[in-house]
Amino acid sequence: MGIREVLSQKIQAEGGSLSFAEFVDIALYHPEFGYYSKGPHIGREGDFYTSPTLHPIFGWTLARWIHQVWNQLGWPLPLRILELGPGEGYLALDILTWFQQKEIPITYALVERSPTLKQRQREVLQGKPVTWFTTFSDLPSPVFVVSNELFDAFPFFRVQWTSSGWQELRVVEKGGAFSFQAFPLQDPELQEFLKRYRPWVHEGQILDVAPQAYQFALDLFTHLKQAVILTIDYGDRRPSLLRRFPQGSLMVYHQHRVLDHPFGNPGNVDITYHIDFDLLIEAGETQGVEPVYFKDQGIFLMDIGILEVLKELERSVPTQEEEIKARLAVKTLVYRFGRSHQVLVQAKGIHAPLLQELIKQKKRRT
Ligand SMILES: C[S@@+](CC[C@H](N)C(=O)[O-])C[C@H]1O[C@@H](n2cnc3c(N)ncnc32)[C@H](O)[C@@H]1O
């Protein structure tokens, strides 16, 4: 049996149609055939690059900033980081290497859904002070929470606003091929969840929404006591997200190419969407988590001193090749990913204006 049969059986079991969120969940996370159960997907050999897989300077820059913030908040050592959705583990590796070179005590916890990627992280992070968490119930405090491209990897529903209300675009199978078909939205929880989008939708608008991402954030925020939360992903604040993507933001990647639809090669392609950062802000508001900063990744990296990290690297007498690679990576991180990705910083149990001031001070000094 392959993934097509798994999906087919699921569609039949559900009475002939499957929510797109369940389709994506199986396509990405089925333990045997799911996209994240196979590899490698990220980097040159895979389907897409992420900032940590481009160059370690991304992780070093974050490490340096995390250290500055930790010190300025007066938090005790060891410094504690929690990374969510670490993929191949390169961000953890680069952050830990930076701290270990500076001999600053640190503990690093990871939360990963895919057993295959967890195994990969074990290999990449061998000998490093890392642990894996499966629940948020005993998180350390204070803690610095980091994620890069986690929330775009959650299963998401496709819905459309029409003159007769919300329609759900569900997956059906006809003649052995999967496709979308519109059904009146039945799920009362999803109906309730979608109320927050009503002020911004127009007739015909398609929306890709991930209530599971909201629940995940809510669960995390509930368990945090004192924390800074750094979320990096592609997406937008709600009004401009809906303006930018009137037909939804669903994207399918295979070997660095964008495909037209998600049904051709399930299990072997990345199915993703642009995240709604307002969901994280709303989840935070219910749990005393305050938004501190929201900007493009490029501006954020400049604000926190990526050029100073580049200068430090240049002072360490790298080979010409290393120097060129680092400069090119900075260019991509600041300009290309810098414009497509956004950064949200939130804080719990900290005077948020103080944190805001810390980011601004850094900017004034550079
Ligand atoms: C697009 S990859 C990004 C990987 C890495 N952060 C990077 O930037 O290269 C998404 C990651 O999030 C993980 N993930 C997705 N849903 C998760 C969940 N509910 N809990 C923990 N990890 C999750 C995936 O397995 C994968 O490691």
PDBQT file of the ligand as one rigid body, heavy atoms in Angstrom, charges set to zero:
ROOT
HETATM    1  C1  LIG A 401       9.450  23.635   7.170  1.00  0.00    +0.000 C 
HETATM    2  S1  LIG A 401      10.256  22.639   8.370  1.00  0.00    +0.000 S 
HETATM    3  C2  LIG A 401      11.397  23.846   9.052  1.00  0.00    +0.000 C 
HETATM    4  C3  LIG A 401      12.590  23.224   9.667  1.00  0.00    +0.000 C 
HETATM    5  C4  LIG A 401      13.624  24.145  10.282  1.00  0.00    +0.000 C 
HETATM    6  N1  LIG A 401      13.083  24.948  11.347  1.00  0.00    +0.000 N 
HETATM    7  C5  LIG A 401      14.282  25.027   9.244  1.00  0.00    +0.000 C 
HETATM    8  O1  LIG A 401      14.061  26.228   9.258  1.00  0.00    +0.000 OA
HETATM    9  O2  LIG A 401      15.020  24.485   8.412  1.00  0.00    +0.000 OA
HETATM   10  C6  LIG A 401       9.011  22.451   9.614  1.00  0.00    +0.000 C 
HETATM   11  C7  LIG A 401       9.446  21.710  10.850  1.00  0.00    +0.000 C 
HETATM   12  O3  LIG A 401       8.426  21.766  11.841  1.00  0.00    +0.000 OA
HETATM   13  C8  LIG A 401       8.154  20.443  12.318  1.00  0.00    +0.000 C 
HETATM   14  N2  LIG A 401       6.782  20.412  12.848  1.00  0.00    +0.000 N 
HETATM   15  C9  LIG A 401       5.633  20.536  12.187  1.00  0.00    +0.000 A 
HETATM   16  N3  LIG A 401       4.576  20.473  13.018  1.00  0.00    +0.000 NA
HETATM   17  C10 LIG A 401       5.077  20.340  14.258  1.00  0.00    +0.000 A 
HETATM   18  C11 LIG A 401       4.505  20.238  15.561  1.00  0.00    +0.000 A 
HETATM   19  N4  LIG A 401       3.182  20.256  15.748  1.00  0.00    +0.000 N 
HETATM   20  N5  LIG A 401       5.340  20.129  16.617  1.00  0.00    +0.000 NA
HETATM   21  C12 LIG A 401       6.675  20.114  16.445  1.00  0.00    +0.000 A 
HETATM   22  N6  LIG A 401       7.283  20.177  15.236  1.00  0.00    +0.000 NA
HETATM   23  C13 LIG A 401       6.490  20.301  14.156  1.00  0.00    +0.000 A 
HETATM   24  C14 LIG A 401       8.404  19.602  11.074  1.00  0.00    +0.000 C 
HETATM   25  O4  LIG A 401       8.486  18.238  11.341  1.00  0.00    +0.000 OA
HETATM   26  C15 LIG A 401       9.731  20.228  10.628  1.00  0.00    +0.000 C 
HETATM   27  O5  LIG A 401      10.791  19.860  11.459  1.00  0.00    +0.000 OA
ENDROOT
TORSDOF 0
